[in-house]
Amino acid sequence: MALAIVGGVLAGKPGNGRESWVRASWLLGLARLGLQTHLVEVLDEHALDPDGPERSLAGDGPERQLAEDGQERSPAGERQEREFARSAAGAQLAAAVEELSLQGRVSVLDRHGRSLYGRSLEELEEMMGQADVLFDLSGHLGSAPLSTPPRKRVYVDLDPGFTQAWHVDPTLAFTVSGYDRYVTVGVNVGTASCAIPSGGVRWLGTLPPVLLERWASEPLVSEPFRFTTVATWRSPFGPIALGERELGLKHHEFRRLIELPQCVGEAEFELALDIDPADARDLEELRSHGWSVVASREVASTPRAFGEYVRGSCAELSAAQPAYVETGSGWFSDRTAAYLAAGRPALVQETGAGKRLGAGEGFVTFSSPREAAEGAARIAADPLAHGEAARRFAQEHLDSDIVLGRLLEELDVAC
């Protein structure tokens, strides 16, 4: 049986249930195709804070604790694992493992190679040496304390535009060099219709995989019709420059949509936001224009909570990063994939993906506030048809069997 390692962050993004779904969709999607899979995360030491609820990931024996893989640890190792288990990162991982059924498929190391959860560094070195392929999401394992290479290393770009701009910027230490193949969720990257520089890298476009069986479509229960999304208001990355052009950030695009609730009286609009107190003025403006705003950490902090929030919505409405929009990247959101798989229509800003994939019913795109208002009114007027179309779109384009099966074929990796 072929072995695939996924490099990615589960523990290191506490309070963000959506990010757990991203990594799990790759890990479990590859397993559905018959591969043996394991996720490896390297956690920064600053993530081991005591702010998270105490939630043990190890056994509770009074004399000695066992890690998740059942292997005995030294007293020093036990202390380190207990510290991790009490941290916000440990609580986030515990929720992801339990709610997404990831038992036995995850290991976490610190930057020095010490095991915090799952397998030891020595065991992971052996596993990596036997691996047919490493899918390294956002290059997470690029500086990991793992020296044994797999047969094939694949960089998976989740932030098209940012990744490539940083790679070609000589003032930054960032690079994507050292991989055998390169994959991006910007389906137009590397084509004539996309302005993102390739930096000498041949990028293979893919859509985000979604586990359809985990997103069974359910009837709409909310009235009145409610558009939602889960987002970070101000990107931690900061703007990027492409040539002489500086591209703004997602909150600039949301500001352009500020009057949308007042233009579509037959629907409500809610944002589940991670927003800094310094952006209180934006928060006040949103609410004064009819937007409902809730804290994303309160409604979508774990995978289960994120799923319930999506299914409790009627449709998604979201802007996108200008780096995705203005370059024609063809970026497709994993969050939007979840809404569609749950039979919830998505009304999202056009990045070039809609034009390529045939947006229309269920998956609807807009390029201006007026188009957003028209799209919202259309969806709210016929939610059943758009909901059914949303699920069909996910089945035809986003099913992990289709997306990852095609990718493995392109990368010449046997199942």
Sequence and secondary structure as in RCSB ss.txt:
>XXXX:A:sequence
MALAIVGGVLAGKPGNGRESWVRASWLLGLARLGLQTHLVEVLDEHALDPDGPERSLAGDGPERQLAEDGQERSP
AGERQEREFARSAAGAQLAAAVEELSLQGRVSVLDRHGRSLYGRSLEELEEMMGQADVLFDLSGHLGSAPLSTPP
RKRVYVDLDPGFTQAWHVDPTLAFTVSGYDRYVTVGVNVGTASCAIPSGGVRWLGTLPPVLLERWASEPLVSEPF
RFTTVATWRSPFGPIALGERELGLKHHEFRRLIELPQCVGEAEFELALDIDPADARDLEELRSHGWSVVASREVA
STPRAFGEYVRGSCAELSAAQPAYVETGSGWFSDRTAAYLAAGRPALVQETGAGKRLGAGEGFVTFSSPREAAEG
AARIAADPLAHGEAARRFAQEHLDSDIVLGRLLEELDVAC
>XXXX:A:secstr
  EEEEE  STTSTT HHHHHHHHHHHHHHHHTT EEEEEEEE GGG  TTS     S   SS  B TT  B  H
HHHHHHHHHHTSHHHHHHHHHHHHHT TTSEEEEETTS EEESS HHHHHHHHHH SEEEEETTTTTT S     
S EEEEESSTTHHHHHHH TTS    TT SEEEESBTTTTSTT  S  TT  EEE    B GGGS       SSE
EEEEEEESS TT  EEETTEEE  HHHHHHHTTTHHHH TTEEEEEEEE  GGGHHHHHHHHHTT EEEEHHHHS
SSHHHHHHHHHTSSEEEE   HHHHTTT  B  HHHHHHHHTT  EEEE SSHHHHHT  SSEEEESSHHHHHHH
HHHHHHSHHHHHHHHHHHIIIIIBHHHHHHHHHHHTT   
